[in-house]
Amino acid sequence: MENLLLMGIDTRPMVNSALKLDYKTFSISYFKTVDFKAPYAEKHVLDQESVISCGRFEENYSPDKLLELSKDFLFQNNDEDEIDKIVLTTGINSKNFSGEYKKFRKIVHGNKNTESVENKFKFYKKLKNKFNVPLTFQPSDVGELNEILQQYSNNQFILKPLQGSGGLGIFLINNESCDELKQDNEIYQNISLENYILQEYIEGTNISSSVLSSHNERKNLINSRLITEHDLGNDSYEYSGNILPLNENSFRMFNGNQTEINANEINDEMKNTSEDLIKQFNLIGSNGVDYILDNNGELKIIEINPRFQGTYGLVENVLGINLLDAHIKACEGEIIDIPNPSQYSIKRIIYARKQVSIGNLNIPNVYDIPYEGVKIEKDQPLVTIISSSKDLKTATNNAKIAEEKVYENIK
């Protein structure tokens, strides 16, 4: 039996998959939640059983903290527990394995070099002459930013982190105030401009592809309708979930019944484009490509996520596969057969919009459950809701019921 180490912000779904496979599983993650099924050995940055408040993730998390916790697993003299494979999820990549950890890169099952994908401006420059992408700049200072806004005064723009995911830290710039943008603007007081890009804002629908790839073959697993907080009527653009698979029904979920699309054509275009992109960047394993379908029906590439995506559990539900097993096999050169979707699956991340105290959240369809009695701070993720059914309306209604029960059990 091989020893498998899973590392990332939240390894719960991957651990669940690993426990169904023939591995001795080790896990290093940021979160430990009530519904985390313990593998052979595990460590967590945030131990909810010993804190009053879970604090703010962005202030407490770093890949270095995961690596520090991994020392007992990676640097030990017990041959029986020597790690054979490492699989990474969101929050850490192979590049983080530097210094004394560098020698372990060779056993990482996944992408080894993702700089040209994760740096969004480098990504844009590689794509702009071949693919349809939003206009993107990397201004050196506020003066240059203002010049760009004035030159493209008919375009709306967002400020977006140069690296990162999940829709965090995005600012929509109001065209009416472009001429008044100054160094002391509130936005620029709170960010380092060198860590941001200026990107054309595209009005449309967020959609995404999941792709499995070996060095020689690529297969589009499934496409999904992305949900952001903006879709739910909020001001932010944070990632808030998905609906799988992408078809006319899931597309119209937040677009209204009057919206007409040809789902087959969109899915075919996404499949071909995503597989082409994954090939161009030499990515392996499970990867995701995010798009916006603009209001004219034109598909625009936003970014690639060179790792497991937020659709992980939904893909397993809809396709009936073990995605961790499929990922490892792809990294070793084998692409599994892709089943047809058997049902719908919807995911919603619920954020705390004020500081809340947690009651009993052991509720059907609720995951990543905080420990009873802890406090979750304002704007931090509270729980994940996942509901699946052959009928989209049933899946959606069950998700709404779970959300209502969550709010009944926090204060």
C-alpha positions as CSV (number, residue, x, y, z in Angstrom):
1,M,0.0,0.0,0.0
2,E,1.4,3.4,-1.0
3,N,1.4,6.5,1.3
4,L,-0.5,9.5,-0.1
5,L,-0.2,13.0,1.3
6,L,-2.9,15.5,0.5
7,M,-2.2,19.2,1.1
8,G,-4.3,22.4,0.7
9,I,-6.7,24.8,2.3
10,D,-9.5,22.2,2.5
11,T,-8.7,18.6,1.8
12,R,-12.0,17.2,3.1
13,P,-13.4,16.1,-0.3
14,M,-10.1,14.6,-1.4
15,V,-9.7,12.7,1.8
16,N,-13.2,11.2,1.3
17,S,-12.1,10.1,-2.1
18,A,-8.8,8.7,-0.8
19,L,-10.5,6.6,1.8
20,K,-12.2,4.7,-1.0
21,L,-8.8,3.9,-2.6
22,D,-5.9,1.6,-1.6
23,Y,-3.8,4.3,0.1
24,K,-2.5,5.1,3.5
25,T,-3.7,8.7,3.5
26,F,-2.1,11.7,5.3
27,S,-3.6,15.2,5.2
28,I,-2.3,18.7,5.8
29,S,-4.9,21.5,5.6
30,Y,-6.0,24.8,6.9
31,F,-9.5,23.8,8.0
32,K,-10.6,21.0,10.3
33,T,-14.4,20.8,10.3
34,V,-17.0,18.6,12.1
35,D,-17.5,16.5,9.0
36,F,-13.8,15.9,8.3
37,K,-13.3,12.1,8.1
38,A,-10.0,11.4,9.7
39,P,-7.5,9.6,7.5
40,Y,-4.5,7.6,8.8
41,A,-2.8,10.9,10.0
42,E,-3.7,14.5,9.7
43,K,-2.7,18.0,10.8
44,H,-4.5,21.4,10.5
45,V,-3.5,25.0,10.8
46,L,-6.8,26.0,12.4
47,D,-7.9,23.8,15.3
48,Q,-11.5,24.8,15.8
49,E,-11.8,22.7,18.9
50,S,-9.4,25.0,20.8
51,V,-10.4,28.5,19.6
52,I,-13.2,30.9,20.3
53,S,-13.0,32.7,16.9
54,C,-11.9,31.2,13.7
55,G,-10.4,34.5,12.8
56,R,-9.8,35.8,9.2
57,F,-8.4,33.3,6.7
58,E,-6.5,35.9,4.7
59,E,-4.6,37.0,7.8
60,N,-3.8,33.5,9.2
61,Y,-3.1,31.3,6.1
62,S,0.1,30.8,4.2
63,P,1.5,27.8,2.2
64,D,4.5,27.9,4.6
65,K,2.3,26.9,7.5
66,L,1.2,23.8,5.6
67,L,4.8,22.9,4.8
68,E,5.8,23.4,8.4
69,L,3.1,21.0,9.5
70,S,4.1,18.5,6.9
71,K,7.6,18.0,8.4
72,D,6.5,15.2,10.7
73,F,5.2,13.3,7.6
74,L,7.9,14.2,5.1
75,F,11.0,14.1,7.3
76,Q,10.7,10.9,9.3
77,N,12.7,7.7,9.7
78,N,9.8,5.2,9.6
79,D,10.0,3.5,6.2
80,E,6.4,2.2,6.5
81,D,5.2,5.8,6.6
82,E,7.5,7.3,3.9
83,I,5.4,9.4,1.6
84,D,5.1,8.0,-2.0
85,K,2.8,10.6,-3.6
86,I,1.7,14.2,-2.9
87,V,-1.4,15.7,-4.3
88,L,-2.0,19.4,-3.9
89,T,-5.3,21.4,-3.9
90,T,-6.1,25.1,-3.7
91,G,-3.7,27.2,-1.6
92,I,-0.3,25.6,-2.4
93,N,1.7,24.6,-5.5
94,S,4.9,22.8,-6.4
95,K,6.8,26.1,-6.4
96,N,6.2,26.5,-2.7
97,F,8.3,23.3,-2.2
98,S,11.6,25.2,-2.0
99,G,14.7,24.9,0.2
100,E,14.6,21.7,2.3
101,Y,11.3,20.8,0.7
102,K,12.5,21.0,-2.9
103,K,13.4,17.4,-3.1
104,F,9.7,16.4,-2.6
105,R,8.6,18.1,-5.9
106,K,9.4,14.9,-7.8
107,I,6.6,13.0,-6.0
108,V,4.0,15.7,-6.5
109,H,1.3,14.3,-8.8
110,G,0.2,17.4,-10.6
111,N,1.6,20.4,-12.3
112,K,5.2,21.4,-11.5
113,N,5.3,24.8,-13.2
114,T,2.3,27.0,-13.2
115,E,3.8,30.5,-13.2
116,S,2.6,31.4,-16.7
117,V,-0.9,30.4,-15.7
118,E,-1.2,31.8,-12.2
119,N,0.3,35.2,-13.1
120,K,-2.7,36.6,-14.9
121,F,-0.8,39.1,-17.0
122,K,1.7,36.6,-18.3
123,F,-1.4,34.4,-19.0
124,Y,-3.0,37.2,-21.0
125,K,0.1,38.0,-23.0
126,K,0.4,34.3,-24.1
127,L,-3.2,34.2,-25.2
128,K,-4.0,37.6,-26.6
129,N,-3.0,36.9,-30.2
130,K,-4.7,33.5,-30.5
131,F,-7.7,33.4,-28.1
132,N,-10.6,35.6,-27.2
133,V,-9.6,37.3,-23.9
134,P,-10.6,40.6,-22.2
135,L,-8.4,43.6,-22.7
136,T,-5.8,43.5,-19.9
137,F,-3.1,45.8,-18.6
138,Q,-0.6,45.9,-15.8
139,P,-0.2,49.6,-14.9
140,S,2.9,50.6,-13.0
141,D,1.3,53.4,-11.1
142,V,-2.0,55.3,-10.7
143,G,-0.9,57.8,-13.4
144,E,-0.6,55.1,-16.0
145,L,-3.8,53.5,-14.8
146,N,-5.6,56.8,-15.4
147,E,-4.1,57.2,-18.8
148,I,-5.5,53.7,-19.8
149,L,-8.9,54.5,-18.4
150,Q,-9.0,57.8,-20.4
151,Q,-7.8,56.1,-23.6
152,Y,-10.4,53.4,-23.3
153,S,-13.2,55.5,-21.9
154,N,-15.9,53.5,-23.6
155,N,-14.8,50.3,-21.7
156,Q,-15.6,49.4,-18.1
157,F,-12.7,47.9,-16.1
158,I,-12.0,46.0,-12.9
159,L,-8.9,45.9,-10.8
160,K,-8.1,42.3,-10.1
161,P,-5.2,40.6,-8.2
162,L,-2.3,39.5,-10.4
163,Q,-2.4,36.1,-8.7
164,G,-5.1,34.4,-6.7
165,S,-8.6,32.9,-7.3
166,G,-12.1,32.8,-6.0
167,G,-13.1,36.3,-7.1
168,L,-11.5,37.9,-4.0
169,G,-10.1,41.4,-4.1
170,I,-11.9,42.6,-7.3
171,F,-12.9,46.2,-7.6
172,L,-15.2,47.5,-10.3
173,I,-14.1,51.0,-11.5
174,N,-16.8,53.5,-12.1
175,N,-16.3,55.1,-15.5
176,E,-18.0,58.3,-14.4
177,S,-15.3,58.9,-11.9
178,C,-12.3,58.0,-14.1
179,D,-11.1,61.5,-14.4
180,E,-11.2,61.9,-10.7
181,L,-9.0,58.9,-9.7
182,K,-6.2,60.1,-7.6
183,Q,-3.4,58.6,-5.5
184,D,-5.4,59.0,-2.3
185,N,-8.4,57.2,-3.7
186,E,-9.8,54.7,-1.1
187,I,-9.1,51.7,-3.4
188,Y,-5.4,52.6,-3.7
189,Q,-5.0,53.1,0.0
190,N,-6.0,49.5,0.6
191,I,-4.0,47.7,-2.2
192,S,-0.5,47.5,-3.7
193,L,-1.1,48.4,-7.3
194,E,1.9,46.3,-8.5
195,N,0.0,43.2,-7.4
196,Y,-3.0,44.0,-9.6
197,I,-4.0,44.0,-13.2
198,L,-6.5,46.2,-14.9
199,Q,-9.0,44.1,-16.9
200,E,-11.9,44.9,-19.1
201,Y,-15.2,44.1,-17.3
202,I,-17.3,41.7,-19.4
203,E,-21.0,41.7,-18.7
204,G,-22.2,38.1,-19.0
205,T,-22.4,34.7,-17.5
206,N,-19.6,32.9,-15.7
207,I,-19.1,29.3,-16.9
208,S,-16.3,26.8,-16.4
209,S,-14.7,23.6,-17.8
210,S,-13.1,20.8,-15.9
211,V,-10.5,18.9,-17.9
212,L,-8.4,15.8,-17.3
213,S,-5.0,15.7,-18.9
214,S,-2.0,13.4,-19.3
215,H,1.1,14.5,-21.2
216,N,-0.3,13.0,-24.3
217,E,-4.1,13.3,-24.1
218,R,-6.8,15.7,-22.8
219,K,-10.5,15.1,-22.1
220,N,-13.1,17.7,-21.1
221,L,-14.8,16.1,-18.1
222,I,-17.8,18.4,-17.8
223,N,-18.8,22.1,-17.9
224,S,-20.6,24.1,-15.3
225,R,-22.5,27.3,-14.5
226,L,-20.4,29.3,-12.0
227,I,-22.2,31.2,-9.3
228,T,-20.7,34.4,-7.9
229,E,-22.0,36.7,-5.1
230,H,-22.8,39.2,-7.9
231,D,-25.2,36.7,-9.4
232,L,-27.0,36.7,-6.0
233,G,-27.4,40.5,-6.0
234,N,-24.4,41.4,-3.9
235,D,-21.6,43.9,-4.7
236,S,-18.7,41.4,-4.5
237,Y,-17.5,39.0,-7.2
238,E,-16.5,36.2,-4.8
239,Y,-16.9,32.6,-6.0
240,S,-20.1,31.2,-4.5
241,G,-20.7,27.9,-6.1
242,N,-21.6,26.0,-9.3
243,I,-24.4,24.1,-11.0
244,L,-23.5,21.0,-13.0
245,P,-23.9,20.1,-15.8
246,L,-24.1,23.2,-18.0
247,N,-27.2,23.1,-20.1
248,E,-30.2,25.4,-20.9
249,N,-31.7,24.8,-17.4
250,S,-28.6,25.5,-15.3
251,F,-27.6,28.5,-17.5
252,R,-31.0,30.2,-17.0
253,M,-30.8,29.7,-13.2
254,F,-29.7,33.3,-12.7
255,N,-30.4,34.6,-16.2
256,G,-34.1,34.4,-16.4
257,N,-36.3,32.3,-18.7
258,Q,-36.0,34.9,-21.5
259,T,-32.3,34.0,-22.1
260,E,-31.8,31.7,-25.0
261,I,-28.6,29.8,-25.6
262,N,-27.5,26.8,-27.7
263,A,-26.0,24.7,-24.9
264,N,-24.6,22.1,-27.3
265,E,-22.7,24.7,-29.3
266,I,-21.4,26.3,-26.1
267,N,-20.3,23.0,-24.6
268,D,-18.6,22.0,-27.8
269,E,-16.7,25.3,-28.0
270,M,-15.7,25.1,-24.4
271,K,-14.5,21.5,-24.8
272,N,-12.3,22.3,-27.8
273,T,-10.9,25.5,-26.4
274,S,-10.2,24.1,-22.9
275,E,-8.4,21.0,-24.3
276,D,-6.4,23.3,-26.6
277,L,-5.4,25.6,-23.6
278,I,-4.5,22.7,-21.4
279,K,-2.3,21.3,-24.2
280,Q,-0.7,24.7,-24.8
281,F,0.3,25.1,-21.1
282,N,1.4,21.4,-20.7
283,L,-0.8,20.9,-17.8
284,I,-1.6,17.5,-16.3
285,G,-4.2,16.0,-14.0
286,S,-7.4,17.8,-13.1
287,N,-7.5,21.5,-14.2
288,G,-10.2,24.1,-14.8
289,V,-10.8,26.9,-17.3
290,D,-13.0,29.8,-16.4
291,Y,-14.9,31.8,-19.1
292,I,-17.5,34.5,-19.4
293,L,-20.2,34.1,-22.0
294,D,-20.9,37.8,-22.9
295,N,-24.3,39.1,-23.6
296,N,-23.7,38.8,-27.4
297,G,-23.0,35.0,-27.0
298,E,-19.3,35.3,-27.4
299,L,-17.0,33.2,-25.2
300,K,-14.1,34.9,-23.5
301,I,-11.3,33.2,-21.5
302,I,-10.7,34.5,-18.0
303,E,-8.2,32.1,-16.3
304,I,-7.0,28.6,-15.8
305,N,-7.0,26.9,-12.4
306,P,-4.1,24.4,-12.6
307,R,-5.4,22.2,-9.8
308,F,-8.7,20.7,-8.4
309,Q,-11.6,23.1,-8.7
310,G,-14.5,24.0,-6.5
311,T,-16.6,21.6,-8.5
312,Y,-14.7,18.6,-7.1
313,G,-17.5,17.0,-5.1
314,L,-20.1,17.9,-7.8
315,V,-18.1,16.2,-10.5
316,E,-18.0,13.0,-8.5
317,N,-21.8,13.3,-7.8
318,V,-22.8,14.0,-11.4
319,L,-20.4,11.6,-13.2
320,G,-20.1,8.9,-10.5
321,I,-16.3,8.8,-10.6
322,N,-13.5,9.1,-8.0
323,L,-11.9,12.3,-9.1
324,L,-8.8,11.8,-7.0
325,D,-8.2,8.4,-8.6
326,A,-8.8,10.0,-12.1
327,H,-6.3,12.8,-11.3
328,I,-3.6,10.5,-10.2
329,K,-4.1,8.1,-13.2
330,A,-3.9,11.1,-15.5
331,C,-0.7,12.3,-14.0
332,E,0.7,8.8,-14.6
333,G,-0.5,8.7,-18.2
334,E,-4.0,7.2,-18.1
335,I,-7.2,9.0,-18.9
336,I,-10.3,7.3,-17.6
337,D,-13.5,6.9,-19.6
338,I,-15.8,9.8,-19.0
339,P,-19.4,8.8,-18.1
340,N,-22.4,10.9,-19.2
341,P,-23.9,13.1,-16.4
342,S,-26.5,11.2,-14.4
343,Q,-28.0,14.1,-12.4
344,Y,-27.7,17.8,-11.5
345,S,-25.6,18.9,-8.6
346,I,-25.6,22.4,-7.1
347,K,-23.1,24.0,-4.7
348,R,-23.4,27.1,-2.6
349,I,-20.9,28.6,-0.3
350,I,-22.6,30.6,2.5
351,Y,-20.6,33.5,3.8
352,A,-21.1,35.1,7.3
353,R,-22.3,38.7,6.7
354,K,-21.7,39.5,10.3
355,Q,-19.8,37.8,13.2
356,V,-21.9,34.7,14.1
357,S,-21.8,32.0,16.8
358,I,-22.3,28.5,15.5
359,G,-25.0,26.2,16.7
360,N,-25.7,22.6,15.6
361,L,-25.2,22.6,11.8
362,N,-25.3,18.9,11.3
363,I,-27.9,19.3,8.6
364,P,-28.5,17.3,5.4
365,N,-26.7,18.7,2.4
366,V,-24.4,20.9,4.6
367,Y,-20.6,20.4,4.5
368,D,-17.5,22.0,5.9
369,I,-19.4,22.3,9.2
370,P,-17.8,24.5,11.9
371,Y,-17.6,23.2,15.5
372,E,-20.5,24.2,17.7
373,G,-19.8,27.2,19.8
374,V,-17.0,28.8,17.7
375,K,-17.4,32.3,16.1
376,I,-17.1,32.9,12.3
377,E,-16.0,36.4,11.5
378,K,-17.8,38.7,9.0
379,D,-17.4,37.9,5.3
380,Q,-15.7,34.5,6.1
381,P,-17.0,31.3,4.5
382,L,-19.5,29.7,6.9
383,V,-20.5,26.4,5.3
384,T,-20.8,24.7,1.9
385,I,-24.2,23.4,0.7
386,I,-24.2,20.6,-1.9
387,S,-27.5,19.2,-3.2
388,S,-27.9,16.7,-6.0
389,S,-31.0,15.3,-7.9
390,K,-32.1,14.2,-11.4
391,D,-34.4,17.3,-11.3
392,L,-32.7,20.7,-11.0
393,K,-35.7,22.3,-9.3
394,T,-35.5,19.6,-6.6
395,A,-31.8,20.1,-6.1
396,T,-32.3,23.8,-5.9
397,N,-35.1,23.6,-3.4
398,N,-33.2,21.2,-1.2
399,A,-30.2,23.6,-1.2
400,K,-32.5,26.5,-0.2
401,I,-34.0,24.4,2.7
402,A,-30.5,23.6,3.9
403,E,-29.5,27.3,3.7
404,E,-32.6,28.3,5.8
405,K,-31.8,25.7,8.4
406,V,-28.2,27.0,8.6
407,Y,-29.4,30.5,9.4
408,E,-31.8,29.2,12.0
409,N,-28.8,27.6,13.8
410,I,-26.5,30.6,14.0
411,K,-26.7,33.8,16.0
